[in-house]
Amino acid sequence: MNFILRPWHADDADDLVRYADNPEIAKNLRDAFPHPYTMENAVSFIGMASKSPSIFAIEIEGHACGGIGLHPQQDIYRLNAEMGYWLGQPFWGHGIITEAIARMVEFGFAHLPVDRIFAVPFGSNTASQRVLEKNGFVLEAHLYHTIIKNGRLEDELIYAVRRK
């Protein structure tokens, strides 16, 4: 399935609500990604994301069906960027996120002054762990019951890839 990564636009709000308003997506993301996902959430996110040079919509067949971004860190962590991503459930299992991560790693090392890109999937999110591993990310840490999501303690995993 073909897709492009592109900046978010104001007219993506309907697509964003359509695909993001899903408890199966929200359960694997930080609470900053709300459920239910409202039009107000979409407008706020797009306003923030459209100002960032490293947060992109995943467009499939003309629709914004997911998102992926790199978030450069500050202070002593300034050589690092955290990667976050999600994809609408109808598009799972087609290799889209695997390829989107590969493109973002390439983009990050080409355009950001970072030496390490990391992602922090929940211990229960084995699909996310697999796509990171397919892209050369290595498990650097497994922190037991450090986060709480939907009233349940979760393990936090830290995966990273380094500039070659």
N, C-alpha and C positions, 0 to 999 in steps of 0.2 A: 504494500500500500504506500503510495507516494504522499509525502508531506513536505511542508516548508517551515522553517523557523523565521519569524518576522516580528517586528515590534507590535505591541498591542495598540489598538485603535479604539476610539470611543464607540464606534459602531459594532464592536465585538461584545458589548455588554449582554445582549440577548443570548448569544452562543455561550458565553461564560456562565450565565445562570443555568442554561439548559444542561451543560455537561458537568459543572462543578457541584450542583445541588444534588449530591448523591452520598448517602452515608457510607457506602463502600469505599469512596475516595477519602472522605473526611476522616475515617477511622485510622488511616495511615499517615496523617499529617498533623502538624502542630495545631493547637487550638486557634491560632490566628487565621486558619483556614476554616471558616465556620460551617456549621450545618444546623439549620437550613442555610443555603447560600442564596442571598437575596439580591435584587437589583441594586440596592444601596451598597452592598458588599462589592458587587461587580464594578460599579462606577468608582468607588474608592480605590479598589485595586488597580484598575486601569489608569487612574490618575497618577498613582505612585509608579506603576511599572513603565508607563510611557516616558517617564523622566530618567529611566535607567538605561544605559547602553548595553546591559547584559541580562535583561529579562525579556523573554520572547514568548509569543504565542506559537503553539503547534497548530498549523493550519492544514486541514485535510479537506479536499474538495470544496474549497472556498469558505470553510467554517473554522473558527477558533475552537479546537476540540481539546486543548490542554495547554500546559505551560511548562516552561523550563527556564531556570535562571541561575546566574552566578552572583553571589553576594560577597564582594571583597570585604575582608576583615580589617580591623583597625589596630593601632598601637603595636604591641609586640607580635600580633598575629597578622600583620599587614602583608606578609608574603603568602597568605592563604585566602582561598575563596570557598565559600560553602555553596554546594549545588543543591537546588531543590527542583522537584518536577512532579507532575501529575498528568494523567491522560483520562479522557472520558471513557467510561466502561465499555461502550460499544466497539472501541478500538483496541482493547487489550488483546494480547496474544498474536499480534501481527509484526512484532519486532520494531515498532515505532519508537518506543522509549529507548530501547537498546541503541538504535541509530541516533536518536536525538542526543543522548548522553555522549556518544562518540563525537558528534559535531560540536557540542558545547565544550568538551575537553580541548579539542583542537582550537576552537575560538578563544577559550580562556588563556591558553598558553601563548597564542599568537597576539592577543590584544590586551591582556592584563599583566601587570607586573607581579605575577605570583609564581611560586615554585611548587605549590601543592593545592590540589582541588580535593575537597572532601564532601562526603554526604553522610547523613546520620539517620539511617532507616531504623524503624522499630524492630526489635527482635522477632516479632511475630510476622513481619512483612518479608517473607522469603522470596517473593517475586522481585522485590526491589533489590534485595541482596544479590540475586542471580544476575540481574542486568548490570549491576555495578561490577561484579566479578568478570562478566563477559567483556567489559571495557577496561580491564587491567587494574581495577581498584583492588586494594588489599585491605583486609580487616586489620585495623590497627588497635582497636580496643573493643571490649565487650563489657559494658557496665550493667550490672544486674539491678533490676528494679529501681532505676534512677528517675523514671518519668511516670506520670500518671495520665491515662487517656480514658475517657468515658468511665471513670471510677475504678479502673483496673491498672495495677502496676505493670509496667513494660520494661523490658531490657532496652538499652540504647546501644547501638552499634556505631562505630566510627570507621568508615571506609575512606581510603584516600588513594590518589594517584599523584605521582610527582613528575615534574618536568624532567625529561630525559637529558 
